[in-house]
Amino acid sequence: MRPRRLAKRRRLLVCLLVMATIVGFGSLEAGSANAASFGRFYVSGCGMPATPVDMWTRWGNYKTVIALDGLRATGDISGWRHETNIQRIANTGVNVVEPVGGLASFYTDWNAASPRSKVKYRYRWTCRLNTIIRELDARGLAVGPRAKYAMMGISMGGNAAMIFGAYHRKRISHVFSMSGFLNPSAPTMRTAVRLALIDAGLAAGVGPFSADAMWGPPWDARWIANDSVAQLQRMRGMRIRVGAASGLWGKYNTDAIGSVKGTPLEVVSLAQTRTFEVAAAVQGIRISTDFPAVGTHQWGYWQDMVFTAKRSGWFRD
């Protein structure tokens, strides 16, 4: 009898060990479920080639933010993914979505294809962003009480985020510009944008882009329609945030050439962002701001702005 009892005890011990192992692995899986997962999907249509969209999501997050790139966006990976780690906020409440592409597009629907560029199709990024939002809806990412998205961007993408939100309030509740050029219809800015599009296209090897193909000649009403300062009233009641640094060098200015180029860009974006701030105050429109004492037109400072916004609770409804 004793051998049988011993055998039973051994079997019981084995079972307990197996159960403990299963429970242990289950706990590990539950822990990993709390970490954000990465995914990529593609959207097509709007007369443009398919666009990759990267996303970091976690079940139970309270907001989803769409992050727009800058003027020199590439077709393989977003600058946000390449240069920052803002996807970390997906572990603590905010899903991060990064559309890929949009070189010199201002994320807008252009009037026509740029005639001297190798990009032979017409940019239709307003259409493309709406398509992306429908895909995000299908994936259950319209989270939060209002089931709307936040949209943010840097430089070129800063004004684009504000303008898209202004005209799409049913889908966007939060807009955030970092070092954006928010008054592009200002006389000097129309020339600056024109030169920037030419330079970005040449630098990318696709030939110059034409500002006339984008919003028409300088006197065209589309310049006003895509100006965040001019369209501020459309944003009334939204969660609006703007930021720009001083142009002074700091901890992220490790590349001298990039820093020299980035300093005047940041000084201009600071002036434009301050103009937006004053316009909001005059019109009684509530906004939040982030004006670091140090920083230039570089990714490290924009990453810090996102983390600051997250810590402040700005992404919450």
FENJO-V709912 format. One record per helix or strand of 3 or more residues. SS is the DSSP state (~ for helix, > for strand). FROM is the first residue (numbers start at 1). TO is the last residue. If there is no record, write none. Layout:
BEGIN
ss=SS from=FROM to=TO
ss=SS from=FROM to=TO
END
This chain:
BEGIN
ss=~ from=2 to=33
ss=> from=37 to=45
ss=> from=48 to=57
ss=> from=63 to=68
ss=~ from=79 to=83
ss=~ from=86 to=92
ss=> from=94 to=99
ss=~ from=125 to=138
ss=> from=149 to=154
ss=~ from=156 to=167
ss=> from=172 to=178
ss=~ from=187 to=204
ss=~ from=211 to=215
ss=~ from=222 to=225
ss=~ from=232 to=235
ss=> from=239 to=243
ss=~ from=256 to=283
ss=> from=288 to=290
ss=~ from=299 to=312
END
